[in-house]
Amino acid sequence: MKVSVLHEIYVFLSTLYGGLLIGFIYDLYRIFRCIFKPKKIATIIEDLVFWIVISATAVAVLFYSNDGQLRFYPFLGFALGAILYNILLSKAVIKNSIRFLRMVKRLLKRLCKPFTKIYRLLRWGWNCFKKRFSPLYYLLKRIGKLPGRYWLELKKYGRFILYKK
């Protein structure tokens, strides 16, 4: 199998592009983790999904560019692409992504404002209702628990009478 230098340059540039793509996916992952602040188990699952996506991306680039042949220069291309992305584009992507997410957050706040006012009004009404009728509520709650308490007392005294010497 004869491989030309142009094909090897194509493979190297493809893997360089793949490294840039992997750097972008990593930035999306960092932004996602910054926003949601996952716990330990969720972090493990997210890491696993991240590495599966990165591996699938690398394998797809390798199969598309050179039929999956593993050599040194594709790995060099991936590494250089990720480093170039981190140096040149990472700050701008994170900055613009955060700006976009803040804009979406403001838009959602504006859209949800009428619903929050309705919720506050309903909560105020419920609190007034609860304050006014709480003595009746607690009385009904105690009355509702009477059959259960009565049954427990019967069981307790029944055992006492059965096992009395």
N, C-alpha and C positions, 0 to 999 in steps of 0.2 A: 504494500500500500504506500503510494507515494503522496507525501504531504508537502504542499508548497508553503513558502514563507508567508504569502498573502493569507492563506487559510489560518496559519498560526497567529498572525496579527489579528485576523477577524475573531478568532477564539479569545485572544487576550482582551480585545476591546469589548467583546460580549461579556466576558467575566468581570471586566471593569465596570460595565453597566450593571451587572448583577450585584456587585459590591455596593454600588450607589443605591440600588433598590433595597438591599439588605439594611443599609444605614437608615434609609427612610422608614422602613418597617420598624427598626429599633426605636427611632424617634417617636413614631406613633405609639409604640408600646410604653415608652417612658411617659408620654403625655397621658395615656390611659391610666397608668399606675399613679400618676400624680393627682389625677382628678378623683379617682375612686378610692384610693388608699386601702387596698385589700388586706385581709387578715392572712394568717400563715397558710392555711389550706388553700385559699383562693390564689395566693401568690404562687404556690407550687403548681396549681393547675394552669395558671396564666403562663408561667415559665415553660411548662411542657407544651402548651399550644404555641407559644412564641417559637420554640426550637423546632417544632414540627413545621411551622410555616417557613422558617428560615431554611430548613433542610429541603423542603419541597421546592422553594425558590432556587436554591443552588443546584439541585438535581435537574430541574427544568431548564435552567440556563445551560448546564453542561450537556444535556441531551440535545437541546436545540442547536447549540453551536458546534459541538464536535462529537456527536453520537455517544456521549458519556465516557469518553476516554479521560482517564485521570493522569495528569502530568503536573509538573511543577508550576508552569506559568499560569494555568487557570486559577490555582490557589493564590498565586501572587496577584493576579488580577482582582480576585474577590477582596483580598486584604487591602490592596491599594485603593480600590473603589470605595470601600467602607471608610478608610482613612481620609480620602479626599472629600467624601460627603461630610464627614465629621468636621473637617477643617473649614470647608467652603460653604456648606449649605445648612448645616444642622441648626445654628443659631437663628437663621432667618426662618426656617421652617417652624421651629418651636415658637418663636415670637409671633409669627402670623397665625399659627394654629391657636395659640392662646388668645390672640386678639379676636379671631373668628368665634371661638367658644364663648368668650365674654359677650360678644355681640348677640349670639344665639340666646345666651342666658338673659340678657336685657330684653330681647324680644319676647321670650317666654314669660318673663315677669310682667310685661305689659299685657300680654294676652291673658294671663291668669289673674290679673288684678280684680276684674269684676267677680270672679269666682271666689277669691279670698275675702272680698267684702261680704258676699252672700254667706260664706262659711262663718265669718266672724259674727254676723247678725244671727245666724241660727245657733251658734255656740252661746251667744249672750242670752238668747231666749231659753235655751236649754238650762243654762245656769240659773236663770231666774225661776224657771219651773222647778228645778231640783231643790233650790233653796226654799221655795214656798212649800213644797210637798215632801221634803225629806223626812219629817217626823212620821208621816203616813207611810212612806216607803219603808222605813226601818221597822215600823210596827207590823206591816204586812210581811216583811222578811222574817221577823221573829215568829209570827203565826205560821208561816209556811214551813219553818224548821221544826215546829212542834211534833208532827207525826214521826219524824225521824228520831228526834230526841226521845219520844215516848217509846218507840220500838227498841232503841238501845238500852233504855232503863229496864224494859221488860226482859230482854235477853240477859242483862246483868243479874237481875233478881231471880230469874228462872234458873240460871246456873248456880246461884248461891243456894237456892232451895234444893235443887237436885243433888248437889254434892255436900250437903250439910250432914254431918255425922250424928 
